[in-house]
Every structure is written in structure tokens, then in C-alpha cells.
Amino acid sequence: MGQIRYRSAVSPVRRSFARPVELPDVDATVAALRPAEPLHCLRPAVLKATARRFVAAFTEAVGGDVLYAVKCNPDPAVLRALWKGGVRHFDCASPAEVRVVRSMFPEAVIHYMHPVKNRAAIRVAYRELGVRDFALDSVEELAKLREETGDARDLGLIVRLALPKGNATYDLSGKFGAAPDAAAGLLRRARALSPRIGVCFHVGSQCLTPDSYGDALRLAGGVIRASGVPVDVVDVGGGFPVSYPDMTPPPLDAYMEAIRAGIAGLGLPAGTRVWCEPGRALVAAGSSVVVQVEKRRGDELFVNDGVYGSLSDAGVPAFRFPCRLVRPAGTDTAPLMPFSFWGPTCDSADRMKGPFLLPADVREGDWIEIGQLGAYGATLRTEFNGFDQARLVEVADGPLLETPGHGVPARLPAK
Ligand SMILES: *Cc1c(COP(=O)(O)O)cnc(C)c1O
């Protein structure tokens, strides 16, 4: 019999290091530890400040609730920092995520926003973990929710709308969502069963056009009107972007204004709640990873983390990340040139084309800090080929890049 193995929602980084070391900044940490394994540098103060600013902006725009999308980074240190920044609502999509949040914050409001749920997951979430709000995009899912909760009358039923393919960097159309007619029908059925119903959508991740929220809200308004029933919740989802080397998004307030105007245009009755589900925007700046160069071959660097580790978005999705050489001050004066990276595994798919801009004299043994990896970084790590030995420290310095409107200054200028 094969063994059944479970992957924890908690970052594997966390399992081996119950208490992170706390150090002032990345440079001091590298000098002290001279790390031979990837070093994850978490910034609780940045996470807290980013959350505080985001929650304030969303509250000011629409008086709504900010649900953190836990899948983006479920590390307890991240969740704690966001909580300190004022996040009280969590968008979870698995029992493991719900459990982590519930065990840390008994008074958190948890919303199960995965539109296709396992039956056992519904039972556990509803009966044991206090979840009341569930997303759905089909009559079959509605039937599941009714059956597994014993026809509960206190469910919040949030209908996920399908959106046409937008211009987000990560398109999310196609997997989930009900088409407008079906969504209107679902809202009518839900209204007959539930004291709290609503609509939700996701414009796609790293969405660089604030108007996408306005477009989606107009579509949502059409569905609500077609349904003929009032809704209690409009959830504008995630997708809020952050800066990467070749991508400086419009300021956060442009998104808030698009949402404010879009909501105002729906003419919803007073008391309708507005939610959003940011992931990337809250946590990307909150962590960077320090890797070590194991070999240089021209403009290619073989480093000790890769697409099976924390850098999967640098692989096929080909995100560019900010980076800098970590050397004692004054010794990294060579002009910058573009490099590509190879990860530590034997797989030739473990390649990151970048380009990563680094001093031309980078060599074996050097350390490189790669920034903006708090979102969809450590949480996607695997143990493939035996490379799973990262360490975690907490640092107090700023992120490598600033995202306009986030109010968190960076160490590198925005490009
Ligand atoms: C992943 C996800 C999010 C977060 O998306 P970001 O683009 O990281 O903000 C929000 N809501 C749902 C339902 C998701 O699946």
C-alpha cells in the first residue's frame, strides 16, 4: 500500500522553523548567516502597512470588507501581520486554509469562495469551522450546499460570474463562473433560500486596467437586474496589481475610484455590502528570497532556487522580478547587465529567462536578493529533486519595489 501524503496549507518554510530569526535587514542577515540554502526574508512591518493602507482605501471608497485571499500566502506570520494591519475577513478555498485562519483568529469572518467544493469540505467548513458564506456557479453546487448543510437557512450564497477574457496579466476567465442568464437564475433560486445572497467575480490577476472593475460591475448590474431580485453583497474579487520591473501599475486609488464609480452606477439599495478579495496586492512586497550563485556561464547564472521552489512565476509565466546583488557596500560597482537563471534541479524546465539585471561581475558564491515574492512564491514550493531546505527570517527593511499608492517606500527606484 502506498502512503497517503498530505501537503499542509502552511508554508513548508514554516514547518522547520517555528520561530523565525529577526534581523534588521537583508544585508546584515546574509553577512551573519552566509546562507547556502535559499533564504526567505519576510517583512511583517511591510505587510501590516500595506494591509492598513488597502483597508483604509477600500473603506473610504465603498465602506466595504477586505477579504484576504489566503492561497496567495498562507504563512501564519503573514496572516498575523495582515490581521495587525486590520484585515478581519479571509477568502479561503480549502478546509486546510479555513482551519489555519480559524485556529489563529477565532473571531475572523471566513468566506469559502471556491465555486466547486468537495462535499466533505462543505460539511467541515459549515459544521465545524463556522463558515457561512459560500461561492457557487451552478445549480449542482447549490444542491451540494443544501444537502451537506442540512438545508441550512443561514447560508450566504455568492454567485460567481463568468467574465469575458480581460487584459489582466494572469487571465482567470474560463475555469469558473456562470454566464449571465444562468447567474440570474441562480440568484433567484438563492434568494428563495437564503437571507444573504450576492455576486462575485475575478477580473484576472495583476490587472493593470482599473476600468476592468467598472466593466465587470456593469456586467454584474445587468445580471442583478435580469434576476429581478435584490442582492446583499457585491464582491469585486482580487486582481489588484503590484509593481514588477517592467510593470508599474496605476495607483491604488485609481482602482478604488473605478470601483466606487462602478458601484454607484448600479444604484444598489442602501445597506448592500461591497467586498473585495486581494491576494497579490497585500503580500507581494512582504517577502524576498536570497539565492546563491553556484555557477556562472556567460550571462546564465545557476542559482539555488528555481521554478520548483519559490520562483515558479519566473518560469513559464515569465514574470520579471526585481533583484540586486548582496555584497558589502561599495563592491558592487560594475554596470548592470541582463542575466537568465537556471534553478537547482536537473530539469531543463527549471529555467527563468528574466532578464535579471545584475552587476556584470557577478560570480559563483555571490548572493542575490529577488524581491516581490511574497505572493505565489514560497507557497508554491515543492520538494522535487530534494531541494526544499529554505530558511526563513524576518527583516525590518523595505521591499525592493514600491507600488504606487501603497504608501510603502522601496529601496530600489520604480522602473
Ligand atoms: C486567487 C484568488 C484571489 C486573489 O487574486 P489576486 O489576483 O492575487 O488578488 C481572489 N479571489 C479568488 C476567488 C481567487 O481564486
The ligand as an SDF file (V2000), in Angstrom:
LIG
                    3D

 15 15  0  0  0  0  0  0  0  0999 V2000
   -6.6430   33.7840   -6.2180 C   0  0  0  0  0  0  0  0  0  0  0  0
   -7.9300   34.4420   -5.9050 C   0  0  0  0  0  0  0  0  0  0  0  0
   -7.9410   35.7610   -5.4180 C   0  0  0  0  0  0  0  0  0  0  0  0
   -6.7010   36.6210   -5.2950 C   0  0  0  0  0  0  0  0  0  0  0  0
   -6.3110   37.0780   -6.5340 O   0  0  0  0  0  0  0  0  0  0  0  0
   -5.1220   38.1650   -6.6850 P   0  0  0  0  0  0  0  0  0  0  0  0
   -5.0430   38.3540   -8.1480 O   0  0  0  0  0  0  0  0  0  0  0  0
   -3.9130   37.5780   -6.0750 O   0  0  0  0  0  0  0  0  0  0  0  0
   -5.5720   39.3990   -5.9700 O   0  0  0  0  0  0  0  0  0  0  0  0
   -9.1590   36.3090   -5.0700 C   0  0  0  0  0  0  0  0  0  0  0  0
  -10.3120   35.6060   -5.1930 N   0  0  0  0  0  0  0  0  0  0  0  0
  -10.3380   34.3380   -5.6570 C   0  0  0  0  0  0  0  0  0  0  0  0
  -11.6360   33.6350   -5.7560 C   0  0  0  0  0  0  0  0  0  0  0  0
   -9.1540   33.7250   -6.0420 C   0  0  0  0  0  0  0  0  0  0  0  0
   -9.1840   32.4750   -6.5300 O   0  0  0  0  0  0  0  0  0  0  0  0
  1  2  1  0
  2  3  1  0
  2 14  2  0
  3  4  1  0
  3 10  2  0
  4  5  1  0
  5  6  1  0
  6  7  2  0
  6  8  1  0
  6  9  1  0
 10 11  1  0
 11 12  2  0
 12 13  1  0
 12 14  1  0
 14 15  1  0
M  END
$$$$
